[in-house]
């Protein structure tokens, strides 16, 4: 507990020191009241830590990464401190590093771990120290990313992990499940789990079903009573059908759009593009009915599609309700925070029901020290129906 008091005092002294670098330095009564509130609110709600420092994966020059030591952060209003046990990699990790080119940021989006500290404004009866949680962070832009021993997380964005899931399995849940929720129920109004299914069943096309988001989209669609059509390489068809896909098509088939339209009798209205690159937008558009339909996508289309096609672009980062400037300019909206709260509660309930299956993982042997290798492997296009995962305790210099 003493170490956390030191952490908090260190933070307050740093703030005061920065203020005193100005020409006029005034520590007002209001400032002391605020700092006293933070101190009194935080001290009772932390696990004691072995150090005030932690290891994290930082972006460095040349769009590369490196493990470095840094200070353990302190949760602010409506935040919790999560001790990371395992983290998982997404395409957005290497893309943000390469395109945003921010130096000195902590990398990583997907994580699983335990609550190690509770900030002001958090219900410490609902969110207890030691609770098993997973979720999403917007890594590679600032000093709060998932690829670290500890990170700060908005409390409304937490997914509860059941005991039946390991931390390594749960590390992949964040982006895949919350993006699925956005695509189905924020961008579109499709049937939901635990509700009476529509009759006849709603048909949905999930493009790139073997991807991490596609893997969860198929399962959530089937749990919602939908008829699921998906695309992938034929080698994945048996696995995708076991997840709930009713029909699989080869996305490399030059006639794939015509075949899907024929299979759906020119009535397909709903699609989710889990790839959202190159020609996927056009192929999905061609597969939808002649009247058109709606495509939920993970990136904006560079093409103008035919009349009647609605594109709904969504990012899991929006549900954190925190401002950012890459890959778009986003200002927090109350409806995104509310939807994020609803979505993570839904994912937690579905997990609790035992009806979700994790994606096969590729576990790298040296924890955070392997991240540069994992990023290169993904950027070279070698990932196929697997989730790159890192166990924090495998990192050299970190004790289990």
C-alpha positions, -999 to 999 in steps of 0.1 A, spaced: 0 0 0 29 23 8 41 21 -28 8 33 -41 8 62 -17 42 71 -31 28 68 -67 0 92 -59 23 117 -40 47 115 -69 19 124 -93 7 153 -72 43 167 -68 48 164 -105 17 184 -113 27 211 -88 62 212 -102 49 217 -137 27 245 -124 56 262 -107 76 264 -139 53 291 -150 60 328 -141 34 327 -113 30 297 -90 -1 296 -68 -12 265 -51 -48 274 -44 -71 260 -17 -92 246 -45 -62 228 -58 -53 213 -24 -89 202 -20 -89 185 -54 -56 167 -47 -67 157 -12 -98 142 -28 -77 122 -53 -55 110 -25 -83 100 -2 -103 84 -30 -74 63 -44 -54 50 -15 -79 24 -1 -86 9 -35 -53 -5 -48 -34 -38 -46 2 -32 -34 27 -34 -62 63 -46 -63 75 -14 -79 65 21 -90 78 13 -125 67 -11 -152 78 -23 -186 59 -13 -218 63 -15 -255 70 20 -269 70 33 -304 104 46 -315 118 62 -347 115 43 -379 80 29 -371 96 4 -348 90 -6 -312 111 -13 -281 105 -25 -245 113 3 -220 107 11 -184 81 38 -174 61 49 -144 29 30 -134 0 53 -142 -27 63 -116 -64 60 -125 -84 92 -129 -122 97 -127 -141 66 -138 -109 47 -146 -94 15 -133 -58 3 -133 -56 -31 -150 -26 -54 -144 -21 -70 -178 -18 -108 -179 -20 -113 -217 -24 -91 -247 -33 -98 -283 -24 -81 -316 -46 -65 -343 -39 -51 -377 -46 -17 -363 -15 -20 -341 10 -21 -370 -10 3 -391 -12 30 -364 26 26 -357 34 29 -394 9 57 -404 5 78 -373 43 79 -367 40 89 -330 72 84 -311 71 76 -274 36 61 -273 27 27 -257 15 2 -282 -15 -22 -281 -53 -25 -282 -65 -59 -270 -58 -70 -234 -69 -93 -205 -59 -90 -169 -71 -81 -134 -82 -49 -117 -53 -36 -96 -66 -1 -88 -99 18 -88 -101 56 -94 -125 82 -82 -161 78 -93 -159 41 -98 -183 18 -79 -158 -3 -59 -186 -27 -50 -193 -35 -86 -157 -34 -98 -135 -51 -72 -97 -55 -70 -88 -88 -86 -118 -89 -110 -109 -106 -143 -115 -82 -172 -107 -77 -209 -112 -49 -234 -99 -23 -259 -74 6 -257 -64 30 -284 -27 22 -284 3 37 -303 -9 73 -299 -2 82 -262 13 67 -231 -16 44 -224 -16 13 -245 -23 -24 -238 12 -38 -244 24 -30 -209 24 -44 -174 -4 -19 -164 -28 4 -182 -57 28 -174 -91 17 -187 -125 35 -188 -146 15 -164 -176 14 -188 -155 -4 -214 -147 -35 -193 -157 -70 -204 -160 -96 -176 -140 -128 -181 -156 -160 -169 -134 -186 -152 -139 -209 -181 -117 -186 -203 -80 -183 -198 -64 -148 -199 -46 -158 -231 -79 -166 -247 -97 -136 -233 -70 -112 -246 -85 -114 -281 -120 -104 -271 -118 -66 -271 -117 -54 -307 -134 -85 -322 -165 -85 -300 -170 -48 -296 -166 -42 -333 -192 -70 -339 -216 -52 -316 -211 -19 -334 -216 -35 -369 -248 -53 -359 -265 -30 -334 -250 5 -337 -245 7 -375 -275 -15 -382 -306 -28 -363 -302 -65 -366 -316 -92 -343 -299 -96 -309 -289 -125 -287 -314 -135 -259 -343 -122 -279 -370 -140 -300 -354 -145 -335 -371 -131 -365 -392 -154 -388 -380 -160 -414 -344 -156 -402 -326 -124 -412 -298 -132 -436 -264 -115 -431 -232 -117 -451 -200 -117 -431 -171 -110 -454 -138 -125 -443 -152 -148 -417 -118 -163 -408 -106 -129 -394 -108 -122 -357 -138 -99 -360 -154 -124 -385 -148 -152 -361 -170 -135 -334 -194 -119 -359 -204 -154 -371 -210 -166 -336 -230 -135 -325 -251 -137 -356 -259 -173 -351 -267 -167 -314 -291 -140 -326 -310 -164 -348 -296 -151 -381 -289 -170 -413 -251 -166 -418 -232 -164 -451 -195 -159 -450 -164 -158 -472 -129 -171 -466 -103 -194 -481 -118 -229 -485 -94 -243 -460 -113 -225 -432 -148 -236 -442 -152 -266 -419 -142 -244 -389 -165 -216 -399 -194 -239 -403 -187 -253 -369 -190 -217 -355 -224 -213 -372 -220 -203 -408 -248 -217 -430 -229 -212 -463 -193 -204 -472 -179 -189 -504 -144 -184 -516 -136 -147 -517 -109 -153 -544 -135 -167 -567 -140 -142 -595 -178 -151 -595 -182 -149 -557 -206 -120 -558 -228 -135 -584 -229 -168 -565 -239 -152 -532 -266 -132 -550 -280 -163 -566 -278 -182 -532 -298 -155 -515 -322 -152 -544 -314 -115 -549 -328 -107 -514 -296 -100 -494 -298 -66 -475 -273 -68 -447 -235 -73 -447 -205 -68 -425 -171 -62 -441 -145 -75 -417 -117 -69 -442 -126 -35 -456 -97 -32 -480 -90 -35 -517 -120 -49 -536 -141 -62 -507 -165 -31 -508 -173 -36 -544 -177 -74 -542 -201 -71 -512 -220 -44 -531 -224 -67 -561 -236 -95 -538 -264 -74 -522 -299 -73 -538 -306 -52 -568 -325 -28 -545 -293 -23 -524 -286 -28 -487 -263 -18 -458 -227 -26 -453 -210 -22 -419 -173 -16 -425 -141 -12 -405 -126 14 -428 -142 39 -452 -145 28 -488 -122 45 -513 -148 37 -540 -182 52 -548 -206 23 -548 -239 20 -567 -271 37 -557 -290 20 -529 -258 9 -510 -253 24 -475 -219 22 -459 -216 25 -421 -181 30 -410 -173 22 -373 -143 20 -350 -142 2 -316 -121 32 -303 -153 54 -304 -168 33 -275 -140 44 -252 -156 79 -255 -121 95 -254 -109 121 -280 -84 111 -307 -71 124 -340 -61 91 -358 -73 74 -380 -100 101 -379 -108 131 -357 -132 120 -330 -148 140 -302 -165 119 -275 -203 114 -277 -225 103 -249 -243 78 -271 -210 61 -279 -202 57 -242 -237 44 -235 -235 19 -264 -200 8 -252 -214 1 -217 -243 -19 -232 -221 -38 -257 -195 -49 -231 -223 -60 -207 -238 -80 -236 -204 -96 -244 -200 -104 -207 -234 -121 -206 -227 -142 -238 -194 -153 -224 -210 -163 -191 -235 -184 -211 -206 -205 -224 -216 -201 -261 -185 -184 -275 -154 -201 -288 -120 -183 -290 -100 -180 -321 -69 -202 -323 -39 -183 -310 -2 -180 -319 16 -174 -286 50 -158 -289 76 -171 -264 91 -139 -250 61 -118 -241 65 -81 -249 100 -86 -262 85 -105 -291 62 -77 -302 84 -63 -330 86 -99 -345 49 -103 -342 42 -70 -359 65 -79 -388 48 -113 -392 13 -96 -394 24 -68 -417 39 -94 -441 4 -109 -444 13 -143 -428 -15 -143 -402 -43 -167 -411 -72 -176 -388 -50 -171 -357 -46 -145 -330 -11 -133 -322 -9 -133 -284 18 -123 -258 19 -134 -221 32 -106 -201 51 -128 -176 71 -143 -205 88 -110 -210 125 -110 -198 129 -90 -167 92 -94 -155 85 -117 -127 55 -140 -129 
